[in-house]
Amino acid sequence: MKALTIINILVLISTLSIGSAAYSDVVTDWNAAALNAIRANRTPPPIASRALAILHASIYDAVNGISRANEAYLVQSAVPASASKEAAASAAAHKVLVALFPMNAPSFDDLNATTLATISNGPHKSRGIDWGESVAGHILALRLSDGSDAMTAPPSGSGPGFWQPTPPQFAPYLLPQWGVVAPFAMPSSHAFRPPGPPALGSSKYLSDLNEVKALGAQVGSTRTPEQSLIALFWADGAGTETPPGHWNSIAQEVGAARGNTMEQNARLFALLNIAMADAAICAWDAKYTYDFWRPVTAIRFSSDPTWSSFIVTPPFPDYVSGHSTFSGAASRVLAMFYGTDNIAFSTGSDFLPG
């Protein structure tokens, strides 16, 4: 993964537990619930990023419609300032997550009931609930036909340079439609399409290929033990919170350390997840456009037919890196939100045991 230079990362090598931040509020409680559902459903990263963006856009518009502190994301209507922001946030989050992860509805029902029980009964509570559900309904309706479930044929290229299913599962192309999903904020899915990968046989291509072959091998690599730990730490494979979820956990820790208010968290997590949802669309647009083969395919084709990678290769083209695109978007949001790129934090990783 490309080095992240805008955030100073202090890594605690441990398994991340839900709610590990020192402070939580209705926003981070529902964020943690969403990450749990993503883990339980083995949700792929692009789908996870979409779910988190819908969730936090809904929470933000529900809270902001009462406080009116900032510009709305989608729902422009205002509700009486006496309405409960906490009730609105919880009701919005509950409606979104039940719609997106129906198998986990009982746990969402429990969290919503627990949250609402802390709010005294009265018009402020009922207005907040009604408003939150209305906001969530609007945003869910907007995303209903966003192309995320479209039937799109994967690229059909073959031969050197083109993506092919990779060992050991040789799974088919994952989510080939994601590059044409309607963006959350970008003007188009290809607005930030990067130039293509290095040409096969170029000095840049050969240098990169040899570096990956040496450092990324499952057996006989030149990487250090620390580099192996770093790779595992950021792997975020199936059954984890995924790369976008990992950055949500980081944002929980940073927000707790900096004493964010609930309103600040509502805005931060909306910005963070809208950016990462669009990052997924942008990355998959490039993957589909360039259809570039994975290192394991290139190395087996060119020099070593038995070579295997240290981390299992996911089933989609190499270029551009989804991990790096998520991380670039997330780290930039955090730096801009806090007005500094010198942010130290400790966090864990689902993928690295103990």
Protein Blocks (a to p, Z undefined) as FASTA:
>chain_A
ZZdfkbccddddddddehkafbdcfklmmmmmmmmmmmmnopafklmmmmmmmmmmmmmm
mmmmmnomaccfklmcdcdfkbcfklmmmmmmmmmmmmmmmmlmmmmmmmmmmmmmmpcc
djklmmmmmmmmmmmmmmmmmmmmnopmcccdddfbecehiacdddfklpacehkllmmg
ccfkbmbfklmcccddddehiaklmmmmmmmmmmmpmghpabdfklmmmmmmmnopghia
bjmlmmmmmmmmmmmmnopafklmmmmmmmmmmmmmmmmmmmmmmmmmnopacfklmmmm
mmomkbccfbdcddbdfbdcfklmmmmmmmmmmmmmnopabdcdddddfklgZZ
